[in-house]
Amino acid sequence: APPPPPGTSIPIESVSLPERLAISQVSFSPSKITSLTQRTSVRIRVTTTRGVPVRGALVFLRSTPVVTTTPPEQATGNDGTTTFNVVPEADLRLFFRPGYNLQFFVRTRKPGESALAGVSSRRLVQVALAP
């Protein structure tokens, strides 16, 4: 099927194999973690492998190692994005050095499907630590 018009999204229910989900964009705000108490927003965009935004896709986010809060899995909105607000935990101080990055594991999946199979997708992303 042709992609929808620009600016629109498709429901997760219409995504099926061989099509897959893609974590097409991840942005951090602010773009660096500069203190051990700084809250950071992580905006994630989910599309199909054809680049079409997907609404209702479930997204999971976790820092690796786990040194920030772990928000619950949440669904993408009408624009194919969702935003997580993460807060450092005390253990971040062990890694908080200039030139280091904090990695995050991101997963997206279709509700009711396995987190490891189907149209799911995974990606590692990072944000700079700048004390």
All heavy atoms as an XYZ file, in Angstrom:
992
protein
N       0.852     -1.193      0.000
C       0.000      0.000      0.000
C       0.886      1.241      0.000
O       1.961      1.233      0.597
C      -0.894     -0.009      1.225
N       0.436      2.305     -0.632
C       1.241      3.538     -0.631
C       1.270      4.140      0.769
O       0.350      3.950      1.560
C       0.498      4.444     -1.610
C      -0.892      3.936     -1.627
C      -0.806      2.462     -1.363
N       2.330      4.884      1.085
C       2.400      5.515      2.401
C       1.318      6.581      2.550
O       0.838      7.122      1.556
C       3.796      6.123      2.435
C       4.221      6.241      1.027
C       3.486      5.174      0.254
N       0.915      6.878      3.793
C      -0.091      7.928      3.986
C       0.496      9.293      3.653
O       1.706      9.437      3.533
C      -0.432      7.805      5.473
C       0.767      7.206      6.087
C       1.367      6.306      5.049
N      -0.353     10.300      3.527
C       0.139     11.647      3.233
C       1.111     12.127      4.317
O       1.028     11.694      5.466
C      -1.131     12.509      3.232
C      -2.258     11.553      3.099
C      -1.800     10.247      3.641
N       2.027     13.037      3.963
C       2.968     13.568      4.948
C       2.234     14.145      6.156
O       1.173     14.737      6.029
C       3.717     14.663      4.191
C       3.562     14.301      2.749
C       2.230     13.609      2.634
N       2.821     13.941      7.348
C       2.224     14.475      8.564
C       1.208     13.566      9.218
O       0.645     13.912     10.240
N       0.951     12.411      8.620
C       0.002     11.479      9.218
C       0.731     10.208      9.625
O       1.859      9.962      9.225
C      -1.137     11.124      8.238
O      -0.574     10.516      7.079
C      -1.925     12.349      7.828
N       0.067      9.420     10.436
C       0.657      8.168     10.903
C      -0.308      7.022     10.617
O      -1.464      7.244     10.243
C       0.938      8.252     12.404
O      -0.267      8.465     13.114
N       0.193      5.812     10.799
C      -0.656      4.636     10.651
C      -0.767      3.947     12.003
O       0.132      4.060     12.836
C      -0.113      3.661      9.578
C       1.293      3.163      9.953
C      -0.122      4.313      8.203
C       1.816      2.047      9.068
N      -1.860      3.218     12.248
C      -1.994      2.516     13.520
C      -1.087      1.288     13.556
O      -0.829      0.667     12.526
C      -3.467      2.118     13.558
C      -3.872      2.043     12.120
C      -3.039      3.080     11.405
N      -0.620      0.926     14.750
C       0.262     -0.227     14.908
C      -0.391     -1.498     14.370
O       0.299     -2.382     13.863
C       0.699     -0.392     16.391
C       1.731     -1.516     16.543
C      -0.497     -0.655     17.283
C       3.033     -1.293     15.865
N      -1.698     -1.596     14.443
C      -2.392     -2.796     13.966
C      -2.187     -3.049     12.479
O      -2.314     -4.178     12.016
C      -3.909     -2.700     14.263
C      -4.257     -2.669     15.727
C      -4.065     -1.288     16.371
O      -3.975     -0.277     15.653
O      -3.988     -1.258     17.610
N      -1.836     -2.020     11.719
C      -1.648     -2.198     10.277
C      -0.211     -2.586      9.913
O       0.097     -2.760      8.737
C      -2.063     -0.935      9.526
O      -1.196      0.132      9.844
N       0.667     -2.735     10.901
C       2.054     -3.135     10.633
C       2.177     -4.640     10.834
O       1.881     -5.160     11.910
C       3.048     -2.403     11.566
C       4.477     -2.814     11.254
C       2.885     -0.890     11.451
N       2.573     -5.336      9.787
C       2.760     -6.791      9.883
C       3.953     -7.191      9.022
O       4.367     -6.465      8.119
C       1.490     -7.531      9.456
O       1.154     -7.202      8.132
N       4.493     -8.369      9.340
C       5.659     -8.873      8.596
C       5.320     -9.004      7.125
O       4.184     -9.316      6.792
C       6.098    -10.218      9.176
C       6.674    -10.162     10.591
C       6.899    -11.561     11.125
C       7.973     -9.368     10.620
N       6.230     -8.727      6.221
C       7.659     -8.532      6.436
C       8.037     -7.111      6.873
O       9.201     -6.857      7.150
C       8.271     -8.861      5.079
C       7.229     -8.438      4.104
C       5.912     -8.759      4.788
N       7.055     -6.201      6.946
C       7.332     -4.843      7.450
C       7.772     -4.947      8.910
O       7.375     -5.863      9.624
C       6.061     -4.000      7.374
C       6.262     -2.562      7.726
C       6.565     -1.713      6.533
O       5.654     -1.468      5.741
O       7.731     -1.303      6.389
N       8.602     -4.005      9.347
C       9.068     -3.985     10.733
C       8.996     -2.565     11.265
O       8.930     -1.612     10.507
C      10.523     -4.467     10.798
C      10.695     -5.834     10.228
C      11.294     -6.873     11.044
N      11.640     -6.559     12.398
C      12.643     -7.103     13.027
N      13.426     -7.960     12.416
N      12.893     -6.818     14.283
N       9.057     -2.484     12.572
C       9.152     -1.172     13.208
C      10.602     -0.723     13.203
O      11.510     -1.548     13.215
C       8.645     -1.248     14.650
C       7.167     -1.593     14.829
C       6.848     -1.790     16.303
C       6.290     -0.510     14.224
N      10.802      0.574     13.203
C      12.154      1.147     13.269
C      12.148      2.269     14.290
O      11.206      3.068     14.348
C      12.575      1.683     11.911
N      13.173      2.305     15.111
C      13.382      3.428     16.026
C      14.177      4.431     15.209
O      15.391      4.360     15.116
C      14.114      2.969     17.296
C      13.277      1.904     18.006
C      14.414      4.159     18.205
C      14.041      1.055     18.977
N      13.456      5.326     14.556
C      14.079      6.166     13.529
C      14.735      7.426     14.070
O      15.574      8.017     13.391
C      13.054      6.534     12.466
O      11.986      7.259     13.044
N      14.361      7.839     15.284
C      14.964      9.055     15.825
C      14.902      9.017     17.346
O      13.877      8.648     17.925
C      14.224     10.283     15.311
C      14.819     11.589     15.744
C      14.038     12.769     15.184
O      12.824     12.697     15.025
N      14.736     13.842     14.890
N      16.004      9.402     17.980
C      16.065      9.544     19.433
C      16.768     10.869     19.717
O      17.850     11.125     19.189
C      16.835      8.375     20.099
C      16.912      8.577     21.604
C      16.192      7.040     19.764
N      16.135     11.702     20.528
C      16.780     12.965     20.885
C      16.696     13.176     22.391
O      15.722     12.792     23.037
C      16.143     14.139     20.140
O      14.768     14.231     20.434
N      17.758     13.771     22.926
C      17.857     14.046     24.354
C      17.755     15.547     24.567
O      18.348     16.327     23.826
C      19.204     13.559     24.896
C      19.357     12.068     24.873
C      19.854     11.423     23.742
C      19.006     11.308     25.974
C      20.000     10.044     23.712
C      19.148      9.928     25.955
C      19.642      9.295     24.829
N      17.025     15.937     25.621
C      16.925     17.349     25.961
C      17.053     17.494     27.472
O      16.233     16.949     28.196
C      15.596     17.916     25.493
O      15.513     19.279     25.827
N      18.099     18.185     27.920
C      19.197     18.760     27.160
C      20.049     17.681     26.502
O      19.932     16.501     26.817
C      19.989     19.542     28.199
C      19.572     19.024     29.516
C      18.237     18.393     29.367
N      20.914     18.107     25.602
C      21.686     17.158     24.791
C      22.852     16.512     25.535
O      23.464     15.591     25.016
C      22.209     17.841     23.531
O      23.070     18.904     23.889
N      23.158     16.992     26.746
C      24.206     16.404     27.586
C      23.694     16.358     29.018
O      22.954     17.247     29.443
C      25.493     17.240     27.549
C      26.167     17.271     26.219
C      27.405     18.137     26.271
C      28.059     18.178     24.887
N      29.256     19.015     24.896
N      24.141     15.355     29.780
C      23.832     15.301     31.200
C      24.973     16.011     31.921
O      26.120     15.579     31.845
C      23.662     13.853     31.680
C      22.456     13.215     30.979
C      23.501     13.802     33.202
C      22.225     11.756     31.315
N      24.637     17.129     32.574
C      25.678     17.964     33.176
C      25.691     17.939     34.699
O      26.570     18.546     35.310
C      25.530     19.419     32.704
O      24.224     19.887     33.081
C      25.707     19.525     31.199
N      24.710     17.259     35.320
C      24.721     17.165     36.784
C      24.070     15.860     37.217
O      23.346     15.225     36.446
C      23.998     18.354     37.418
O      22.608     18.154     37.436
N      24.320     15.482     38.446
C      23.775     14.239     38.980
C      22.307     14.345     39.380
O      21.702     13.368     39.788
C      24.611     13.773     40.178
C      26.021     13.315     39.826
C      26.834     13.082     41.082
C      25.977     12.067     38.966
N      21.729     15.536     39.248
C      20.313     15.715     39.576
C      19.482     16.145     38.366
O      18.291     16.375     38.491
C      20.153     16.771     40.689
O      20.731     18.003     40.243
C      20.824     16.307     41.976
N      20.115     16.261     37.218
C      19.454     16.769     36.015
C      18.423     15.787     35.461
O      18.725     14.630     35.205
C      20.511     17.034     34.942
C      19.948     17.445     33.604
C      21.056     17.565     32.571
O      22.115     18.080     32.860
N      20.794     17.068     31.392
N      17.225     16.272     35.263
C      16.196     15.494     34.566
C      16.446     15.621     33.071
O      16.807     16.685     32.586
C      14.804     15.996     34.900
C      14.440     15.784     36.340
C      13.075     16.357     36.654
N      12.746     16.096     38.033
C      12.060     15.038     38.445
N      11.616     14.160     37.570
N      11.803     14.866     39.717
N      16.254     14.528     32.355
C      16.489     14.525     30.914
C      15.273     13.944     30.219
O      14.733     12.916     30.638
C      17.738     13.684     30.572
O      18.857     14.222     31.285
C      18.023     13.693     29.086
N      14.828     14.602     29.156
C      13.731     14.086     28.335
C      14.324     13.323     27.156
O      15.254     13.809     26.510
C      12.863     15.227     27.801
O      12.191     15.858     28.861
N      13.783     12.145     26.895
C      14.223     11.333     25.763
C      13.021     11.163     24.843
O      12.035     10.522     25.199
C      14.754      9.956     26.226
C      15.316      9.190     25.033
C      15.801     10.111     27.313
N      13.109     11.778     23.662
C      12.015     11.712     22.680
C      12.375     10.663     21.647
O      13.457     10.709     21.043
C      11.820     13.063     22.014
C      10.622     13.110     21.085
C      10.401     14.560     20.629
N       9.233     14.675     19.807
C       9.241     14.638     18.472
N      10.385     14.510     17.825
N       8.122     14.749     17.803
N      11.450      9.723     21.430
C      11.693      8.597     20.530
C      10.625      8.585     19.447
O       9.432      8.699     19.743
C      11.677      7.278     21.327
C      12.790      7.314     22.378
C      11.808      6.071     20.404
C      12.673      6.265     23.438
N      11.075      8.444     18.206
C      10.158      8.378     17.059
C      10.200      6.971     16.483
O      11.281      6.415     16.235
C      10.570      9.373     15.986
C       9.616      9.424     14.811
C       9.955     10.613     13.916
N       8.914     10.851     12.961
C       9.051     10.641     11.654
N      10.196     10.214     11.163
N       8.046     10.886     10.843
N       9.025      6.391     16.278
C       8.906      5.049     15.713
C       8.221      5.146     14.363
O       7.174      5.783     14.216
C       8.105      4.115     16.656
C       7.901      2.747     16.021
C       8.805      3.992     18.002
N       8.844      4.512     13.375
C       8.286      4.459     12.025
C       8.307      3.008     11.540
O       8.874      2.145     12.200
C       9.111      5.318     11.039
O      10.433      4.785     10.966
C       9.152      6.781     11.456
N       7.729      2.796     10.379
C       7.899      1.511      9.713
C       9.242      1.543      8.989
O       9.877      2.597      8.915
C       6.787      1.255      8.674
O       6.912      2.240      7.635
C       5.398      1.322      9.301
N       9.639      0.432      8.445
C      10.884      0.410      7.680
C      10.773      1.260      6.415
O      11.777      1.575      5.799
C      11.284     -1.032      7.319
O      10.159     -1.706      6.765
C      11.767     -1.784      8.555
N       9.553      1.671      6.050
C       9.353      2.579      4.911
C       9.365      4.045      5.328
O       9.154      4.933      4.517
C       8.020      2.268      4.210
C       7.981      0.915      3.534
C       6.643      0.661      2.830
N       5.556      0.586      3.811
C       4.382      1.200      3.685
N       4.112      1.934      2.630
N       3.462      1.086      4.611
N       9.557      4.298      6.656
C       9.628      5.670      7.135
C       8.306      6.296      7.510
O       8.228      7.501      7.736
N       7.244      5.503      7.629
C       5.924      6.025      7.978
C       5.763      6.003      9.506
O       5.947      4.957     10.126
C       4.812      5.172      7.324
C       3.437      5.693      7.700
C       4.991      5.139      5.812
N       5.416      7.145     10.137
C       5.220      7.174     11.590
C       4.116      6.205     12.031
O       3.110      6.031     11.331
C       4.805      8.618     11.878
C       5.293      9.397     10.712
C       5.221      8.464      9.535
N       4.324      5.582     13.204
C       3.387      4.585     13.718
C       2.841      5.034     15.065
O       3.608      5.341     15.975
C       4.079      3.210     13.874
C       3.108      2.177     14.436
C       4.652      2.740     12.541
N       1.513      5.078     15.188
C       0.893      5.407     16.473
C       0.467      4.118     17.182
O       0.076      3.145     16.539
C      -0.291      6.357     16.296
C      -1.461      5.796     15.540
C      -2.573      6.854     15.377
N      -3.660      6.354     14.577
C      -3.738      6.423     13.251
N      -2.752      6.998     12.572
N      -4.782      5.931     12.614
N       0.610      4.117     18.501
C       0.211      2.958     19.292
C       1.283      1.897     19.457
O       1.051      0.862     20.072
N       2.495      2.140     18.943
C       3.602      1.197     19.144
C       4.089      1.353     20.582
O       4.200      2.469     21.087
C       4.733      1.483     18.172
N       4.373      0.242     21.254
C       4.881      0.301     22.623
C       6.386      0.506     22.603
O       7.096     -0.131     21.823
C       4.532     -0.976     23.373
C       3.045     -1.222     23.590
C       2.826     -2.555     24.292
C       2.419     -0.081     24.377
N       6.870      1.398     23.466
C       8.291      1.722     23.531
C       8.778      1.520     24.966
O       8.124      1.935     25.922
C       8.565      3.176     23.081
C      10.043      3.514     23.177
C       8.044      3.407     21.667
N       9.940      0.887     25.086
C      10.587      0.629     26.368
C      11.952      1.310     26.339
O      12.632      1.281     25.313
C      10.749     -0.886     26.546
C      11.554     -1.287     27.745
C      10.981     -1.334     28.998
C      12.887     -1.632     27.611
C      11.724     -1.719     30.112
C      13.640     -2.018     28.705
C      13.053     -2.059     29.963
N      12.348      1.905     27.461
C      13.628      2.606     27.555
C      14.282      2.260     28.887
O      13.620      2.290     29.928
C      13.405      4.122     27.478
C      14.626      5.007     27.691
C      15.482      5.032     26.433
C      14.193      6.416     28.063
N      15.587      1.948     28.852
C      16.330      1.682     30.093
C      17.786      2.051     29.887
O      18.384      1.708     28.875
C      16.223      0.216     30.475
C      17.057     -0.093     31.736
C      16.805     -1.448     32.290
N      15.498     -1.429     32.935
C      14.858     -2.534     33.309
N      15.377     -3.710     33.091
N      13.695     -2.443     33.892
N      18.362      2.739     30.875
C      19.793      3.039     30.810
C      20.578      1.761     31.097
O      20.110      0.876     31.808
C      20.179      4.130     31.811
O      19.951      3.719     33.139
N      21.751      1.660     30.486
C      22.620      0.498     30.723
C      24.017      1.006     31.055
O      24.656      1.590     30.180
C      22.682     -0.430     29.495
O      23.163      0.317     28.382
C      21.343     -1.011     29.161
N      24.462      0.828     32.278
C      23.795      0.159     33.386
C      22.604      0.976     33.890
O      22.429      2.134     33.506
C      24.875      0.063     34.454
C      25.804      1.190     34.165
C      25.772      1.369     32.669
N      21.791      0.359     34.738
C      20.589      1.026     35.235
C      21.001      2.048     36.295
O      21.180      1.721     37.458
C      19.575      0.016     35.798
C      18.328      0.744     36.303
C      19.193     -1.002     34.739
N      21.195      3.288     35.852
C      21.592      4.383     36.747
C      20.648      5.575     36.626
O      20.958      6.676     37.073
C      23.063      4.812     36.507
C      24.025      3.713     36.919
C      23.278      5.226     35.066
N      19.495      5.353     35.998
C      18.439      6.356     35.913
C      17.128      5.663     36.262
O      17.059      4.434     36.303
C      18.312      6.969     34.498
O      17.910      5.952     33.580
C      19.601      7.622     34.046
N      16.106      6.464     36.502
C      14.790      5.881     36.723
C      14.407      5.067     35.493
O      14.890      5.339     34.388
C      13.721      6.967     36.941
O      13.721      7.840     35.795
C      13.958      7.755     38.202
N      13.560      4.092     35.674
C      13.111      3.275     34.547
C      11.611      3.497     34.372
O      10.804      2.861     35.045
C      13.418      1.789     34.802
O      14.810      1.647     35.037
C      13.026      0.933     33.618
N      11.232      4.439     33.499
C       9.810      4.688     33.277
C       9.132      3.461     32.664
O       9.788      2.650     32.002
C       9.795      5.858     32.279
C      11.168      6.436     32.328
C      12.076      5.311     32.705
N       7.824      3.306     32.866
C       7.133      2.166     32.262
C       7.061      2.284     30.738
O       7.184      3.380     30.180
C       5.739      2.217     32.881
C       5.581      3.602     33.401
C       6.947      4.145     33.671
N       6.850      1.150     30.094
C       6.658      1.113     28.647
C       5.468      2.012     28.319
O       4.483      2.039     29.042
C       6.372     -0.344     28.262
C       6.277     -0.625     26.805
C       6.086     -2.124     26.544
O       5.152     -2.723     27.102
O       6.884     -2.673     25.775
N       5.572      2.746     27.208
C       4.464      3.613     26.817
C       4.280      3.615     25.306
O       5.189      3.259     24.559
C       4.637      5.021     27.365
C       5.945      5.680     27.042
C       6.203      6.905     27.909
O       6.058      6.874     29.120
N       6.590      7.990     27.279
N       3.095      4.021     24.876
C       2.723      3.987     23.460
C       3.066      5.291     22.754
O       3.053      6.363     23.358
C       1.236      3.710     23.316
N       3.352      5.190     21.457
C       3.577      6.377     20.636
C       2.246      7.065     20.361
O       1.194      6.429     20.301
C       4.251      6.019     19.307
O       3.474      5.026     18.642
C       5.664      5.513     19.519
N       2.313      8.376     20.179
C       1.119      9.168     19.900
C       0.836      9.274     18.412
O       1.431      8.574     17.586
N      -0.045     10.184     18.069
C      -0.464     10.365     16.672
C       0.672     10.752     15.742
O       0.589     10.530     14.540
C      -1.581     11.405     16.577
C      -2.888     10.874     17.111
O      -3.129      9.667     17.112
N      -3.740     11.765     17.586
N       1.733     11.346     16.276
C       2.875     11.739     15.449
C       3.968     10.664     15.411
O       5.034     10.877     14.853
C       3.459     13.065     15.916
C       3.986     13.010     17.348
O       3.790     11.980     18.036
O       4.594     14.002     17.783
N       3.703      9.507     16.049
C       4.687      8.419     16.052
C       5.778      8.591     17.094
O       6.777      7.889     17.056
N       5.598      9.533     18.037
C       6.633      9.755     19.049
C       6.087      9.540     20.455
O       4.876      9.576     20.686
C       7.224     11.180     18.973
O       6.233     12.117     19.377
C       7.740     11.500     17.594
N       7.005      9.345     21.363
C       6.720      9.326     22.790
C       7.923      9.917     23.496
O       9.035      9.889     22.964
C       6.401      7.904     23.302
O       5.923      7.989     24.640
C       7.596      6.984     23.235
N       7.702     10.483     24.679
C       8.780     11.114     25.432
C       8.856     10.520     26.828
O       7.839     10.404     27.512
C       8.566     12.640     25.525
O       8.520     13.177     24.195
C       9.688     13.307     26.297
N      10.060     10.145     27.216
C      10.326      9.634     28.557
C      11.088     10.707     29.331
O      11.976     11.360     28.776
C      11.212      8.383     28.502
C      10.525      7.180     27.931
C      10.563      6.921     26.570
C       9.862      6.289     28.757
C       9.950      5.798     26.045
C       9.246      5.161     28.244
C       9.290      4.910     26.882
N      10.761     10.861     30.599
C      11.511     11.753     31.475
C      12.282     10.873     32.446
O      11.681     10.118     33.204
C      10.570     12.703     32.214
C       9.916     13.669     31.254
O      10.599     14.350     30.507
N       8.594     13.708     31.247
N      13.608     10.956     32.377
C      14.451     10.124     33.231
C      15.202     10.994     34.233
O      15.540     12.143     33.957
C      15.440      9.261     32.408
C      14.695      8.284     31.521
C      16.358     10.112     31.576
N      15.428     10.399     35.401
C      16.108     11.084     36.494
C      17.278     10.217     36.923
O      17.119      9.001     37.085
C      15.133     11.296     37.683
C      15.830     11.984     38.844
C      13.906     12.074     37.240
N      18.457     10.799     37.103
C      19.600     10.004     37.554
C      19.357      9.388     38.931
O      18.705      9.990     39.783
C      20.748     11.007     37.622
C      20.329     12.149     36.769
C      18.829     12.193     36.855
N      19.887      8.197     39.111
C      19.906      7.562     40.433
C      21.299      7.775     41.019
O      22.230      8.177     40.317
C      19.579      6.076     40.306
C      18.144      5.830     39.872
C      17.787      4.357     39.750
O      18.677      3.497     39.809
O      16.594      4.071     39.574
N      21.457      7.475     42.290
C      22.728      7.735     42.989
C      23.918      7.048     42.329
O      25.028      7.587     42.333
C      22.611      7.298     44.449
N      23.708      5.872     41.732
C      24.817      5.125     41.128
C      25.409      5.791     39.890
O      26.498      5.413     39.459
C      24.385      3.703     40.770
C      24.217      2.830     42.005
O      24.709      3.228     43.083
O      23.600      1.765     41.887
N      24.740      6.778     39.319
C      25.308      7.464     38.153
C      26.653      8.101     38.503
O      27.537      8.197     37.660
C      24.348      8.507     37.599
C      24.846      9.292     36.386
C      25.190      8.362     35.207
C      23.845     10.341     35.954
N      26.847      8.477     39.761
C      28.115      9.110     40.168
C      29.319      8.231     39.875
O      30.421      8.723     39.667
C      28.078      9.507     41.627
C      28.163      8.361     42.603
C      27.984      8.834     44.044
N      28.164      7.866     45.062
C      27.717      6.618     45.109
N      27.054      6.109     44.098
N      27.938      5.825     46.131
N      29.126      6.907     39.802
C      30.226      5.986     39.507
C      30.746      6.135     38.078
O      31.870      5.764     37.770
C      29.791      4.535     39.743
C      29.324      4.190     41.154
C      28.726      2.794     41.185
C      30.476      4.333     42.140
N      29.914      6.664     37.189
C      30.253      6.771     35.763
C      30.338      8.221     35.287
O      30.611      8.472     34.132
C      29.201      6.043     34.924
C      28.992      4.636     35.358
C      27.962      4.304     36.240
C      29.828      3.624     34.913
C      27.772      2.994     36.652
C      29.647      2.326     35.321
C      28.623      2.009     36.199
N      30.089      9.166     36.182
C      29.953     10.571     35.811
C      31.320     11.225     35.664
O      31.862     11.824     36.583
C      29.110     11.288     36.880
C      28.474     12.540     36.400
C      27.578     12.532     35.354
C      28.769     13.755     37.003
C      26.973     13.690     34.913
C      28.178     14.921     36.573
C      27.280     14.890     35.522
N      31.882     11.086     34.443
C      33.207     11.629     34.142
C      33.183     12.300     32.768
O      32.477     11.850     31.869
C      34.234     10.499     34.112
C      34.415      9.809     35.437
C      35.496      8.732     35.329
N      35.573      7.984     36.553
C      35.001      6.799     36.746
N      34.324      6.225     35.791
N      35.117      6.194     37.901
N      34.011     13.324     32.591
C      34.094     13.950     31.261
C      34.516     12.925     30.214
O      35.363     12.072     30.466
C      35.176     15.024     31.436
C      35.253     15.275     32.905
C      34.891     13.981     33.568
N      33.905     12.996     29.058
C      34.252     12.098     27.961
C      33.504     10.776     27.976
O      33.622      9.994     27.051
N      32.718     10.523     29.020
C      31.936      9.293     29.080
C      30.549      9.537     28.511
O      30.065     10.661     28.495
C      31.816      8.804     30.532
C      33.009      8.032     31.020
C      34.273      8.604     31.067
C      32.881      6.714     31.446
C      35.366      7.906     31.509
C      33.979      6.002     31.907
C      35.218      6.606     31.931
O      36.304      5.907     32.375
N      29.924      8.456     28.064
C      28.553      8.504     27.573
C      27.713      7.518     28.363
O      28.220      6.495     28.820
C      28.489      8.123     26.086
C      29.191      9.123     25.217
O      28.960     10.310     25.325
N      30.065      8.653     24.361
N      26.445      7.822     28.496
C      25.511      6.912     29.131
C      24.659      6.285     28.026
O      24.061      7.003     27.222
C      24.622      7.656     30.127
C      23.553      6.831     30.836
C      24.187      5.689     31.639
C      22.704      7.723     31.728
N      24.641      4.959     27.969
C      23.893      4.252     26.937
C      22.478      3.942     27.421
O      22.244      3.711     28.606
C      24.585      2.931     26.553
C      25.815      3.109     25.706
C      27.001      3.583     26.503
O      27.184      3.195     27.647
N      27.821      4.421     25.915
N      21.568      3.904     26.452
C      20.183      3.512     26.702
C      19.797      2.430     25.708
O      20.109      2.526     24.518
C      19.233      4.705     26.527
C      19.265      5.675     27.660
C      20.214      6.684     27.699
C      18.355      5.583     28.697
C      20.248      7.594     28.739
C      18.381      6.484     29.744
C      19.333      7.489     29.768
N      19.116      1.416     26.221
C      18.519      0.369     25.391
C      17.097      0.818     25.098
O      16.347      1.178     26.011
C      18.516     -0.962     26.155
C      17.734     -2.052     25.485
C      18.267     -2.742     24.406
C      16.458     -2.387     25.934
C      17.550     -3.755     23.791
C      15.741     -3.396     25.317
C      16.285     -4.073     24.240
N      16.721      0.822     23.814
C      15.378      1.210     23.391
C      14.775      0.048     22.615
O      15.434     -0.530     21.745
C      15.399      2.468     22.482
C      13.986      2.917     22.150
C      16.194      3.592     23.110
N      13.528     -0.286     22.937
C      12.831     -1.349     22.207
C      11.434     -0.851     21.854
O      10.802     -0.140     22.627
C      12.697     -2.599     23.087
C      11.993     -3.753     22.356
C      11.551     -4.854     23.301
N      10.498     -4.366     24.151
C      10.405     -4.625     25.452
N      11.293     -5.349     26.077
N       9.416     -4.127     26.160
N      10.977     -1.209     20.676
C       9.600     -0.934     20.301
C       8.965     -2.231     19.823
O       9.647     -3.090     19.247
C       9.494      0.181     19.234
O       8.126      0.490     19.015
C      10.170     -0.211     17.934
N       7.667     -2.366     20.101
C       6.973     -3.598     19.728
C       5.495     -3.326     19.512
O       4.978     -2.274     19.886
C       7.161     -4.669     20.792
C       6.461     -4.378     22.100
C       6.721     -5.451     23.146
N       6.002     -5.147     24.379
C       4.795     -5.604     24.689
N       4.139     -6.388     23.846
N       4.219     -5.278     25.831
N       4.862     -4.311     18.928
C       3.424     -4.283     18.700
C       2.750     -4.903     19.925
O       3.174     -5.975     20.376
C       3.114     -5.092     17.439
C       1.702     -5.028     16.950
C       1.611     -5.788     15.623
C       0.252     -5.708     15.003
N       0.225     -6.372     13.674
N       1.720     -4.253     20.503
C       1.039     -4.845     21.653
C       0.550     -6.263     21.334
O       0.064     -6.530     20.236
C      -0.145     -3.912     21.899
C       0.280     -2.612     21.318
C       1.135     -2.971     20.124
N       0.736     -7.167     22.284
C       0.290     -8.545     22.107
C       1.298     -9.451     21.444
O       1.111    -10.658     21.387
N       2.372     -8.882     20.894
C       3.416     -9.690     20.258
C       4.614     -9.829     21.187
O       4.807     -9.029     22.093
C       3.885     -9.060     18.943
C       2.941     -9.256     17.796
C       3.569     -8.865     16.455
O       4.732     -8.402     16.423
O       2.883     -9.009     15.442
N       5.440    -10.808     20.907
C       6.658    -11.032     21.660
C       7.576     -9.814     21.548
O       7.662     -9.188     20.486
C       7.386    -12.266     21.120
O       8.704    -12.325     21.604
N       8.272     -9.526     22.628
C       9.236     -8.414     22.613
C      10.457     -8.746     21.773
O      11.234     -7.867     21.414
C       9.658     -8.079     24.034
N      10.657    -10.011     21.452
C      11.840    -10.444     20.707
C      11.548    -10.870     19.274
O      12.474    -11.162     18.529
C      12.519    -11.604     21.441
C      12.995    -11.277     22.857
C      13.524    -12.529     23.528
C      14.038    -10.191     22.826
N      10.299    -10.949     18.903
C       9.953    -11.444     17.561
C       8.947    -10.497     16.912
O       8.728     -9.394     17.391
C       9.390    -12.863     17.670
N       8.359    -10.946     15.839
C       7.359    -10.137     15.149
C       7.966     -8.907     14.514
O       9.060     -8.949     13.966
N       7.269     -7.786     14.631
C       7.708     -6.545     13.989
C       8.569     -5.681     14.919
O       8.881     -4.555     14.598
C       6.500     -5.729     13.474
C       5.719     -6.515     12.424
C       5.594     -5.290     14.605
N       8.962     -6.231     16.061
C       9.704     -5.459     17.067
C      11.068     -5.013     16.557
O      11.603     -5.544     15.587
C       9.871     -6.273     18.349
O      10.765     -7.341     18.140
N      11.632     -4.042     17.259
C      12.944     -3.520     16.904
C      13.649     -3.072     18.176
O      13.002     -2.693     19.152
C      12.791     -2.338     15.948
O      14.036     -1.838     15.552
N      14.970     -3.084     18.154
C      15.783     -2.668     19.286
C      16.921     -1.778     18.800
O      17.375     -1.919     17.673
C      16.378     -3.879     20.004
C      15.329     -4.683     20.748
C      15.642     -6.159     20.854
N      15.712     -6.903     19.613
C      14.679     -7.287     18.876
N      13.464     -6.972     19.233
N      14.839     -7.976     17.774
N      17.385     -0.903     19.714
C      18.477     -0.004     19.344
C      19.181      0.480     20.609
O      18.542      0.691     21.641
C      17.891      1.188     18.585
C      18.891      2.188     18.083
C      18.228      3.233     17.233
N      19.145      4.327     16.989
C      18.840      5.440     16.351
N      17.623      5.625     15.888
N      19.731      6.388     16.174
N      20.488      0.664     20.527
C      21.260      1.289     21.593
C      21.558      2.725     21.180
O      21.941      2.981     20.036
C      22.570      0.563     21.844
C      22.474     -0.759     22.586
C      23.852     -1.437     22.645
C      21.943     -0.559     23.992
N      21.366      3.666     22.115
C      21.654      5.081     21.865
C      22.448      5.599     23.063
O      22.509      4.946     24.104
C      20.371      5.905     21.649
C      19.633      5.432     20.410
C      19.468      5.836     22.865
N      23.038      6.769     22.932
C      23.825      7.304     24.048
C      23.717      8.815     24.131
O      23.406      9.492     23.151
C      25.278      6.885     23.926
C      25.991      7.398     22.714
C      27.393      6.809     22.593
O      27.754      5.861     23.272
N      28.196      7.390     21.729
N      23.975      9.295     25.346
C      23.997     10.725     25.615
C      25.299     11.016     26.355
O      25.766     10.215     27.171
C      22.763     11.172     26.428
C      22.712     10.506     27.795
C      22.690     12.689     26.550
N      25.895     12.148     26.053
C      27.175     12.527     26.662
C      26.998     12.930     28.124
O      25.997     13.549     28.495
C      27.805     13.676     25.889
N      27.991     12.571     28.934
C      28.075     13.026     30.313
C      29.099     14.155     30.328
O      30.218     13.992     29.858
C      28.525     11.892     31.234
C      27.600     10.677     31.282
C      28.199      9.587     32.157
C      26.214     11.069     31.781
N      28.698     15.309     30.831
C      29.585     16.476     30.802
C      29.557     17.190     32.141
O      28.944     18.251     32.286
C      29.167     17.419     29.676
N      30.195     16.588     33.159
C      30.193     17.223     34.488
C      30.964     18.537     34.482
O      31.797     18.786     33.658
C      30.872     16.195     35.378
C      31.477     15.172     34.497
C      30.921     15.358     33.129
